[in-house]
Amino acid sequence: MVDLADSEPALPVTRELVYLRIPLADGAGNSPWLLRLAVEAVAELLRSGVPTLVFCGAGMSRTPCVAGAALALARGCTLSEGLAAVTASGPADVSPGLWSEVQAALTSEQ
């Protein structure tokens, strides 16, 4: 489980679950290192074939941004293609500020 919500309390989980809490703001103002951590952690879980739940408050912005970017890293496609794949099956309301920060954080590390 990867929890991206910054305004909700952390979930109580059982010992058997891996729980990553990476609190992100739903919009601009996130640290690049925190965005990279979230995306790279999810990408590694995907590459490893680990069933993974990525979630935030409503699942409309932070979740598709991080999941889409992680999918792009895991598949080797563009960030836009990753986001399109994640948002193709349901509603999304991606924050332009957050998406810009995700793109900048991932391109600045290369």
N, CA, C and O atoms as CSV, one atom per row, in Angstrom:
chain,resi,resn,atom,element,x,y,z
A,1,MET,N,N,0.841,-1.168,0.000
A,1,MET,CA,C,0.000,0.000,0.000
A,1,MET,C,C,0.890,1.237,0.000
A,1,MET,O,O,1.844,1.338,0.771
A,2,VAL,N,N,0.557,2.163,-0.874
A,2,VAL,CA,C,1.289,3.428,-0.929
A,2,VAL,C,C,0.270,4.547,-0.707
A,2,VAL,O,O,-0.576,4.811,-1.561
A,3,ASP,N,N,0.366,5.187,0.431
A,3,ASP,CA,C,-0.552,6.235,0.866
A,3,ASP,C,C,0.062,7.592,0.538
A,3,ASP,O,O,1.113,7.950,1.069
A,4,LEU,N,N,-0.600,8.343,-0.338
A,4,LEU,CA,C,-0.086,9.640,-0.779
A,4,LEU,C,C,-0.803,10.820,-0.140
A,4,LEU,O,O,-0.466,11.970,-0.418
A,5,ALA,N,N,-1.786,10.553,0.712
A,5,ALA,CA,C,-2.590,11.622,1.306
A,5,ALA,C,C,-1.786,12.389,2.353
A,5,ALA,O,O,-1.072,11.797,3.162
A,6,ASP,N,N,-1.911,13.689,2.323
A,6,ASP,CA,C,-1.202,14.502,3.308
A,6,ASP,C,C,-2.119,15.040,4.401
A,6,ASP,O,O,-1.632,15.553,5.409
A,7,SER,N,N,-3.421,14.937,4.225
A,7,SER,CA,C,-4.330,15.521,5.205
A,7,SER,C,C,-5.153,14.488,5.980
A,7,SER,O,O,-5.914,14.855,6.875
A,8,GLU,N,N,-5.010,13.216,5.649
A,8,GLU,CA,C,-5.716,12.164,6.371
A,8,GLU,C,C,-4.737,11.453,7.301
A,8,GLU,O,O,-3.536,11.426,7.036
A,9,PRO,N,N,-5.247,10.877,8.389
A,9,PRO,CA,C,-4.345,10.146,9.292
A,9,PRO,C,C,-3.829,8.866,8.641
A,9,PRO,O,O,-4.467,8.303,7.751
A,10,ALA,N,N,-2.687,8.429,9.093
A,10,ALA,CA,C,-2.125,7.165,8.592
A,10,ALA,C,C,-3.052,6.021,8.967
A,10,ALA,O,O,-3.729,6.070,9.993
A,11,LEU,N,N,-3.078,5.000,8.138
A,11,LEU,CA,C,-3.935,3.849,8.379
A,11,LEU,C,C,-3.289,2.877,9.354
A,11,LEU,O,O,-2.075,2.674,9.319
A,12,PRO,N,N,-4.088,2.281,10.215
A,12,PRO,CA,C,-3.555,1.178,11.029
A,12,PRO,C,C,-3.539,-0.071,10.149
A,12,PRO,O,O,-4.575,-0.464,9.611
A,13,VAL,N,N,-2.396,-0.682,10.003
A,13,VAL,CA,C,-2.285,-1.857,9.130
A,13,VAL,C,C,-1.734,-3.043,9.916
A,13,VAL,O,O,-1.130,-2.886,10.977
A,14,THR,N,N,-1.957,-4.218,9.372
A,14,THR,CA,C,-1.451,-5.426,10.005
A,14,THR,C,C,0.029,-5.605,9.692
A,14,THR,O,O,0.566,-4.959,8.792
A,15,ARG,N,N,0.659,-6.456,10.416
A,15,ARG,CA,C,2.097,-6.698,10.235
A,15,ARG,C,C,2.443,-7.234,8.857
A,15,ARG,O,O,3.546,-7.003,8.361
A,16,GLU,N,N,1.519,-7.944,8.236
A,16,GLU,CA,C,1.811,-8.602,6.961
A,16,GLU,C,C,1.883,-7.626,5.778
A,16,GLU,O,O,2.425,-7.966,4.726
A,17,LEU,N,N,1.348,-6.441,5.947
A,17,LEU,CA,C,1.302,-5.488,4.849
A,17,LEU,C,C,2.505,-4.559,4.864
A,17,LEU,O,O,2.993,-4.162,5.922
A,18,VAL,N,N,2.968,-4.224,3.681
A,18,VAL,CA,C,3.972,-3.178,3.527
A,18,VAL,C,C,3.201,-1.885,3.296
A,18,VAL,O,O,2.394,-1.796,2.371
A,19,TYR,N,N,3.447,-0.895,4.129
A,19,TYR,CA,C,2.707,0.365,4.075
A,19,TYR,C,C,3.699,1.510,3.946
A,19,TYR,O,O,4.493,1.766,4.852
A,20,LEU,N,N,3.645,2.195,2.814
A,20,LEU,CA,C,4.485,3.368,2.593
A,20,LEU,C,C,3.603,4.600,2.665
A,20,LEU,O,O,2.607,4.695,1.948
A,21,ARG,N,N,3.955,5.530,3.511
A,21,ARG,CA,C,3.222,6.794,3.598
A,21,ARG,C,C,4.138,7.894,3.101
A,21,ARG,O,O,5.150,8.221,3.721
A,22,ILE,N,N,3.753,8.458,1.965
A,22,ILE,CA,C,4.524,9.533,1.350
A,22,ILE,C,C,3.553,10.693,1.143
A,22,ILE,O,O,2.916,10.785,0.093
A,23,PRO,N,N,3.434,11.576,2.130
A,23,PRO,CA,C,2.408,12.625,2.067
A,23,PRO,C,C,2.736,13.688,1.017
A,23,PRO,O,O,3.756,14.373,1.093
A,24,LEU,N,N,1.841,13.800,0.038
A,24,LEU,CA,C,2.001,14.784,-1.030
A,24,LEU,C,C,0.836,15.760,-1.007
A,24,LEU,O,O,-0.302,15.381,-0.728
A,25,ALA,N,N,1.129,17.006,-1.299
A,25,ALA,CA,C,0.076,18.012,-1.458
A,25,ALA,C,C,-0.579,17.808,-2.811
A,25,ALA,O,O,0.080,17.436,-3.783
A,26,ASP,N,N,-1.873,18.052,-2.868
A,26,ASP,CA,C,-2.604,17.907,-4.127
A,26,ASP,C,C,-2.522,19.228,-4.887
A,26,ASP,O,O,-3.478,20.002,-4.929
A,27,GLY,N,N,-1.380,19.459,-5.473
A,27,GLY,CA,C,-1.109,20.696,-6.193
A,27,GLY,C,C,0.379,20.982,-6.108
A,27,GLY,O,O,1.171,20.104,-5.764
A,28,ALA,N,N,0.749,22.187,-6.415
A,28,ALA,CA,C,2.159,22.576,-6.381
A,28,ALA,C,C,2.639,22.702,-4.939
A,28,ALA,O,O,1.840,22.862,-4.015
A,29,GLY,N,N,3.953,22.628,-4.764
A,29,GLY,CA,C,4.549,22.820,-3.452
A,29,GLY,C,C,5.192,21.583,-2.857
A,29,GLY,O,O,5.585,21.596,-1.690
A,30,ASN,N,N,5.309,20.511,-3.633
A,30,ASN,CA,C,5.941,19.284,-3.153
A,30,ASN,C,C,7.441,19.306,-3.431
A,30,ASN,O,O,7.890,19.866,-4.431
A,31,SER,N,N,8.196,18.702,-2.553
A,31,SER,CA,C,9.649,18.604,-2.738
A,31,SER,C,C,9.956,17.614,-3.863
A,31,SER,O,O,9.350,16.545,-3.921
A,32,PRO,N,N,10.883,17.953,-4.748
A,32,PRO,CA,C,11.233,17.028,-5.823
A,32,PRO,C,C,11.681,15.655,-5.320
A,32,PRO,O,O,11.340,14.635,-5.919
A,33,TRP,N,N,12.446,15.623,-4.217
A,33,TRP,CA,C,12.921,14.332,-3.714
A,33,TRP,C,C,11.763,13.469,-3.229
A,33,TRP,O,O,11.811,12.245,-3.352
A,34,LEU,N,N,10.719,14.093,-2.676
A,34,LEU,CA,C,9.566,13.342,-2.193
A,34,LEU,C,C,8.755,12.784,-3.363
A,34,LEU,O,O,8.259,11.658,-3.304
A,35,LEU,N,N,8.625,13.573,-4.416
A,35,LEU,CA,C,7.937,13.095,-5.619
A,35,LEU,C,C,8.702,11.931,-6.260
A,35,LEU,O,O,8.106,10.929,-6.655
A,36,ARG,N,N,10.030,12.076,-6.358
A,36,ARG,CA,C,10.841,10.975,-6.918
A,36,ARG,C,C,10.716,9.717,-6.073
A,36,ARG,O,O,10.605,8.615,-6.610
A,37,LEU,N,N,10.732,9.876,-4.745
A,37,LEU,CA,C,10.592,8.730,-3.852
A,37,LEU,C,C,9.279,7.999,-4.116
A,37,LEU,O,O,9.260,6.775,-4.238
A,38,ALA,N,N,8.191,8.747,-4.203
A,38,ALA,CA,C,6.882,8.135,-4.428
A,38,ALA,C,C,6.841,7.401,-5.763
A,38,ALA,O,O,6.421,6.245,-5.823
A,39,VAL,N,N,7.267,8.052,-6.816
A,39,VAL,CA,C,7.203,7.457,-8.154
A,39,VAL,C,C,8.146,6.265,-8.267
A,39,VAL,O,O,7.753,5.217,-8.779
A,40,GLU,N,N,9.372,6.408,-7.801
A,40,GLU,CA,C,10.340,5.313,-7.930
A,40,GLU,C,C,9.975,4.119,-7.055
A,40,GLU,O,O,10.233,2.978,-7.439
A,41,ALA,N,N,9.380,4.356,-5.886
A,41,ALA,CA,C,8.948,3.247,-5.031
A,41,ALA,C,C,7.845,2.447,-5.722
A,41,ALA,O,O,7.890,1.217,-5.747
A,42,VAL,N,N,6.860,3.141,-6.280
A,42,VAL,CA,C,5.772,2.450,-6.970
A,42,VAL,C,C,6.300,1.750,-8.221
A,42,VAL,O,O,5.886,0.631,-8.523
A,43,ALA,N,N,7.206,2.396,-8.947
A,43,ALA,CA,C,7.780,1.765,-10.143
A,43,ALA,C,C,8.511,0.475,-9.783
A,43,ALA,O,O,8.401,-0.516,-10.505
A,44,GLU,N,N,9.245,0.472,-8.694
A,44,GLU,CA,C,9.965,-0.730,-8.279
A,44,GLU,C,C,8.999,-1.836,-7.862
A,44,GLU,O,O,9.235,-3.008,-8.156
A,45,LEU,N,N,7.928,-1.475,-7.190
A,45,LEU,CA,C,6.913,-2.473,-6.832
A,45,LEU,C,C,6.301,-3.076,-8.096
A,45,LEU,O,O,6.080,-4.285,-8.161
A,46,LEU,N,N,6.029,-2.242,-9.096
A,46,LEU,CA,C,5.493,-2.741,-10.363
A,46,LEU,C,C,6.476,-3.671,-11.058
A,46,LEU,O,O,6.103,-4.753,-11.512
A,47,ARG,N,N,7.733,-3.247,-11.138
A,47,ARG,CA,C,8.764,-4.083,-11.781
A,47,ARG,C,C,8.913,-5.429,-11.082
A,47,ARG,O,O,9.199,-6.441,-11.723
A,48,SER,N,N,8.719,-5.435,-9.777
A,48,SER,CA,C,8.874,-6.655,-8.989
A,48,SER,C,C,7.625,-7.527,-8.991
A,48,SER,O,O,7.637,-8.629,-8.443
A,49,GLY,N,N,6.563,-7.048,-9.597
A,49,GLY,CA,C,5.331,-7.814,-9.658
A,49,GLY,C,C,4.576,-7.875,-8.348
A,49,GLY,O,O,3.781,-8.790,-8.132
A,50,VAL,N,N,4.810,-6.919,-7.476
A,50,VAL,CA,C,4.139,-6.884,-6.174
A,50,VAL,C,C,2.768,-6.227,-6.341
A,50,VAL,O,O,2.685,-5.093,-6.813
A,51,PRO,N,N,1.701,-6.913,-5.964
A,51,PRO,CA,C,0.389,-6.266,-6.015
A,51,PRO,C,C,0.413,-5.011,-5.140
A,51,PRO,O,O,0.781,-5.072,-3.967
A,52,THR,N,N,0.025,-3.896,-5.707
A,52,THR,CA,C,0.196,-2.618,-5.027
A,52,THR,C,C,-1.056,-1.769,-5.141
A,52,THR,O,O,-1.636,-1.639,-6.218
A,53,LEU,N,N,-1.465,-1.195,-4.026
A,53,LEU,CA,C,-2.559,-0.230,-3.985
A,53,LEU,C,C,-1.945,1.136,-3.749
A,53,LEU,O,O,-1.260,1.352,-2.749
A,54,VAL,N,N,-2.190,2.063,-4.672
A,54,VAL,CA,C,-1.746,3.446,-4.527
A,54,VAL,C,C,-3.007,4.270,-4.284
A,54,VAL,O,O,-3.974,4.163,-5.038
A,55,PHE,N,N,-3.002,5.094,-3.232
A,55,PHE,CA,C,-4.206,5.855,-2.931
A,55,PHE,C,C,-3.876,7.183,-2.267
A,55,PHE,O,O,-2.789,7.391,-1.727
A,56,CYS,N,N,-4.869,8.080,-2.330
A,56,CYS,CA,C,-4.783,9.377,-1.665
A,56,CYS,C,C,-6.173,9.693,-1.125
A,56,CYS,O,O,-6.946,8.774,-0.853
A,57,GLY,N,N,-6.502,10.952,-0.967
A,57,GLY,CA,C,-7.792,11.322,-0.400
A,57,GLY,C,C,-8.971,10.878,-1.251
A,57,GLY,O,O,-9.834,10.146,-0.766
A,58,ALA,N,N,-9.027,11.296,-2.492
A,58,ALA,CA,C,-10.140,10.963,-3.384
A,58,ALA,C,C,-9.699,10.110,-4.566
A,58,ALA,O,O,-10.545,9.599,-5.300
A,59,GLY,N,N,-8.402,9.945,-4.766
A,59,GLY,CA,C,-7.909,9.122,-5.866
A,59,GLY,C,C,-8.018,9.763,-7.235
A,59,GLY,O,O,-7.994,9.060,-8.245
A,60,MET,N,N,-8.136,11.068,-7.291
A,60,MET,CA,C,-8.365,11.748,-8.567
A,60,MET,C,C,-7.146,12.477,-9.120
A,60,MET,O,O,-7.088,12.733,-10.322
A,61,SER,N,N,-6.172,12.817,-8.279
A,61,SER,CA,C,-5.047,13.620,-8.744
A,61,SER,C,C,-3.700,13.027,-8.345
A,61,SER,O,O,-2.918,12.639,-9.213
A,62,ARG,N,N,-3.418,12.952,-7.055
A,62,ARG,CA,C,-2.121,12.420,-6.614
A,62,ARG,C,C,-1.931,10.983,-7.066
A,62,ARG,O,O,-0.862,10.613,-7.553
A,63,THR,N,N,-2.974,10.170,-6.903
A,63,THR,CA,C,-2.871,8.759,-7.282
A,63,THR,C,C,-2.564,8.587,-8.767
A,63,THR,O,O,-1.604,7.891,-9.099
A,64,PRO,N,N,-3.345,9.196,-9.688
A,64,PRO,CA,C,-2.998,9.002,-11.099
A,64,PRO,C,C,-1.653,9.609,-11.489
A,64,PRO,O,O,-0.966,9.072,-12.358
A,65,CYS,N,N,-1.268,10.722,-10.859
A,65,CYS,CA,C,0.040,11.317,-11.181
A,65,CYS,C,C,1.172,10.361,-10.834
A,65,CYS,O,O,2.037,10.092,-11.667
A,66,VAL,N,N,1.169,9.852,-9.619
A,66,VAL,CA,C,2.251,8.968,-9.175
A,66,VAL,C,C,2.170,7.621,-9.885
A,66,VAL,O,O,3.188,7.108,-10.349
A,67,ALA,N,N,0.973,7.042,-9.976
A,67,ALA,CA,C,0.829,5.741,-10.643
A,67,ALA,C,C,1.181,5.839,-12.126
A,67,ALA,O,O,1.825,4.942,-12.668
A,68,GLY,N,N,0.768,6.908,-12.778
A,68,GLY,CA,C,1.086,7.081,-14.200
A,68,GLY,C,C,2.571,7.251,-14.448
A,68,GLY,O,O,3.123,6.655,-15.372
A,69,ALA,N,N,3.218,8.061,-13.625
A,69,ALA,CA,C,4.667,8.248,-13.779
A,69,ALA,C,C,5.416,6.960,-13.457
A,69,ALA,O,O,6.397,6.630,-14.123
A,70,ALA,N,N,4.962,6.234,-12.444
A,70,ALA,CA,C,5.604,4.963,-12.086
A,70,ALA,C,C,5.430,3.937,-13.201
A,70,ALA,O,O,6.360,3.199,-13.523
A,71,LEU,N,N,4.244,3.894,-13.782
A,71,LEU,CA,C,4.002,2.984,-14.895
A,71,LEU,C,C,4.921,3.312,-16.068
A,71,LEU,O,O,5.442,2.414,-16.730
A,72,ALA,N,N,5.115,4.602,-16.319
A,72,ALA,CA,C,6.018,5.027,-17.392
A,72,ALA,C,C,7.445,4.555,-17.126
A,72,ALA,O,O,8.112,4.065,-18.037
A,73,LEU,N,N,7.921,4.698,-15.888
A,73,LEU,CA,C,9.269,4.238,-15.559
A,73,LEU,C,C,9.375,2.721,-15.689
A,73,LEU,O,O,10.360,2.202,-16.214
A,74,ALA,N,N,8.355,2.017,-15.206
A,74,ALA,CA,C,8.396,0.552,-15.230
A,74,ALA,C,C,8.306,0.004,-16.649
A,74,ALA,O,O,8.946,-0.999,-16.965
A,75,ARG,N,N,7.526,0.643,-17.501
A,75,ARG,CA,C,7.328,0.170,-18.884
A,75,ARG,C,C,8.319,0.776,-19.871
A,75,ARG,O,O,8.500,0.255,-20.972
A,76,GLY,N,N,8.951,1.863,-19.483
A,76,GLY,CA,C,9.871,2.535,-20.402
A,76,GLY,C,C,9.159,3.387,-21.436
A,76,GLY,O,O,9.679,3.586,-22.534
A,77,CYS,N,N,7.983,3.892,-21.107
A,77,CYS,CA,C,7.261,4.776,-22.019
A,77,CYS,C,C,7.359,6.214,-21.500
A,77,CYS,O,O,7.996,6.470,-20.478
A,78,THR,N,N,6.733,7.134,-22.202
A,78,THR,CA,C,6.786,8.533,-21.771
A,78,THR,C,C,5.864,8.736,-20.566
A,78,THR,O,O,4.952,7.945,-20.324
A,79,LEU,N,N,6.117,9.801,-19.825
A,79,LEU,CA,C,5.272,10.126,-18.679
A,79,LEU,C,C,3.832,10.360,-19.114
A,79,LEU,O,O,2.900,9.928,-18.435
A,80,SER,N,N,3.646,11.036,-20.232
A,80,SER,CA,C,2.294,11.285,-20.735
A,80,SER,C,C,1.575,9.994,-21.084
A,80,SER,O,O,0.377,9.865,-20.831
A,81,GLU,N,N,2.286,9.042,-21.658
A,81,GLU,CA,C,1.680,7.745,-21.985
A,81,GLU,C,C,1.300,6.985,-20.713
A,81,GLU,O,O,0.255,6.337,-20.663
A,82,GLY,N,N,2.138,7.065,-19.703
A,82,GLY,CA,C,1.831,6.419,-18.435
A,82,GLY,C,C,0.591,7.010,-17.797
A,82,GLY,O,O,-0.273,6.275,-17.319
A,83,LEU,N,N,0.494,8.330,-17.785
A,83,LEU,CA,C,-0.677,8.992,-17.220
A,83,LEU,C,C,-1.929,8.636,-18.021
A,83,LEU,O,O,-2.985,8.381,-17.440
A,84,ALA,N,N,-1.817,8.619,-19.342
A,84,ALA,CA,C,-2.969,8.268,-20.183
A,84,ALA,C,C,-3.440,6.847,-19.905
A,84,ALA,O,O,-4.643,6.589,-19.877
A,85,ALA,N,N,-2.510,5.927,-19.701
A,85,ALA,CA,C,-2.889,4.537,-19.419
A,85,ALA,C,C,-3.628,4.425,-18.091
A,85,ALA,O,O,-4.593,3.669,-17.977
A,86,VAL,N,N,-3.182,5.170,-17.096
A,86,VAL,CA,C,-3.795,5.101,-15.765
A,86,VAL,C,C,-5.172,5.764,-15.754
A,86,VAL,O,O,-6.077,5.293,-15.065
A,87,THR,N,N,-5.337,6.835,-16.499
A,87,THR,CA,C,-6.598,7.576,-16.462
A,87,THR,C,C,-7.610,7.102,-17.499
A,87,THR,O,O,-8.725,7.622,-17.538
A,88,ALA,N,N,-7.260,6.145,-18.328
A,88,ALA,CA,C,-8.143,5.699,-19.404
A,88,ALA,C,C,-9.389,4.967,-18.898
A,88,ALA,O,O,-10.418,4.969,-19.574
A,89,SER,N,N,-9.313,4.356,-17.746
A,89,SER,CA,C,-10.421,3.505,-17.299
A,89,SER,C,C,-11.348,4.149,-16.279
A,89,SER,O,O,-12.262,3.487,-15.786
A,90,GLY,N,N,-11.143,5.405,-15.950
A,90,GLY,CA,C,-12.018,6.023,-14.960
A,90,GLY,C,C,-11.795,7.512,-14.859
A,90,GLY,O,O,-10.932,8.068,-15.538
A,91,PRO,N,N,-12.573,8.158,-14.011
A,91,PRO,CA,C,-12.455,9.610,-13.872
A,91,PRO,C,C,-11.154,10.015,-13.191
A,91,PRO,O,O,-10.620,9.292,-12.350
A,92,ALA,N,N,-10.667,11.165,-13.569
A,92,ALA,CA,C,-9.469,11.740,-12.959
A,92,ALA,C,C,-9.574,13.257,-13.047
A,92,ALA,O,O,-10.228,13.792,-13.942
A,93,ASP,N,N,-8.940,13.931,-12.132
A,93,ASP,CA,C,-8.895,15.386,-12.118
A,93,ASP,C,C,-7.488,15.793,-11.680
A,93,ASP,O,O,-7.278,16.295,-10.576
A,94,VAL,N,N,-6.545,15.562,-12.569
A,94,VAL,CA,C,-5.132,15.758,-12.263
A,94,VAL,C,C,-4.813,17.243,-12.115
A,94,VAL,O,O,-5.136,18.055,-12.983
A,95,SER,N,N,-4.179,17.575,-11.009
A,95,SER,CA,C,-3.741,18.942,-10.755
A,95,SER,C,C,-2.592,19.287,-11.705
A,95,SER,O,O,-1.561,18.614,-11.682
A,96,PRO,N,N,-2.746,20.319,-12.538
A,96,PRO,CA,C,-1.660,20.696,-13.438
A,96,PRO,C,C,-0.360,21.026,-12.698
A,96,PRO,O,O,0.727,20.702,-13.176
A,97,GLY,N,N,-0.475,21.671,-11.531
A,97,GLY,CA,C,0.716,22.014,-10.756
A,97,GLY,C,C,1.452,20.783,-10.277
A,97,GLY,O,O,2.680,20.725,-10.352
A,98,LEU,N,N,0.715,19.795,-9.783
A,98,LEU,CA,C,1.332,18.550,-9.321
A,98,LEU,C,C,1.962,17.798,-10.479
A,98,LEU,O,O,3.091,17.320,-10.362
A,99,TRP,N,N,1.253,17.684,-11.596
A,99,TRP,CA,C,1.792,16.951,-12.741
A,99,TRP,C,C,3.056,17.623,-13.259
A,99,TRP,O,O,4.012,16.937,-13.622
A,100,SER,N,N,3.078,18.940,-13.299
A,100,SER,CA,C,4.283,19.667,-13.724
A,100,SER,C,C,5.450,19.382,-12.787
A,100,SER,O,O,6.582,19.203,-13.237
A,101,GLU,N,N,5.175,19.339,-11.483
A,101,GLU,CA,C,6.231,19.050,-10.514
A,101,GLU,C,C,6.747,17.616,-10.661
A,101,GLU,O,O,7.948,17.375,-10.545
A,102,VAL,N,N,5.850,16.671,-10.915
A,102,VAL,CA,C,6.275,15.274,-11.117
A,102,VAL,C,C,7.189,15.200,-12.337
A,102,VAL,O,O,8.258,14.592,-12.281
A,103,GLN,N,N,6.771,15.811,-13.426
A,103,GLN,CA,C,7.595,15.802,-14.647
A,103,GLN,C,C,8.948,16.453,-14.405
A,103,GLN,O,O,9.972,15.918,-14.829
A,104,ALA,N,N,8.969,17.594,-13.735
A,104,ALA,CA,C,10.223,18.293,-13.461
A,104,ALA,C,C,11.116,17.473,-12.539
A,104,ALA,O,O,12.327,17.410,-12.749
A,105,ALA,N,N,10.540,16.851,-11.529
A,105,ALA,CA,C,11.336,16.065,-10.580
A,105,ALA,C,C,11.985,14.874,-11.258
A,105,ALA,O,O,13.122,14.526,-10.941
A,106,LEU,N,N,11.286,14.250,-12.176
A,106,LEU,CA,C,11.837,13.069,-12.833
A,106,LEU,C,C,12.811,13.415,-13.946
A,106,LEU,O,O,13.744,12.655,-14.205
A,107,THR,N,N,12.616,14.532,-14.598
A,107,THR,CA,C,13.549,14.905,-15.667
A,107,THR,C,C,14.799,15.581,-15.100
A,107,THR,O,O,15.850,15.552,-15.740
A,108,SER,N,N,14.708,16.181,-13.926
A,108,SER,CA,C,15.871,16.856,-13.348
A,108,SER,C,C,16.905,15.874,-12.800
A,108,SER,O,O,18.074,16.230,-12.643
A,109,GLU,N,N,16.486,14.644,-12.509
A,109,GLU,CA,C,17.423,13.662,-11.954
A,109,GLU,C,C,18.290,13.010,-13.019
A,109,GLU,O,O,19.290,12.367,-12.697
A,110,GLN,N,N,17.924,13.167,-14.268
A,110,GLN,CA,C,18.670,12.492,-15.344
A,110,GLN,C,C,19.836,13.309,-15.806
A,110,GLN,O,O,20.567,12.889,-16.703
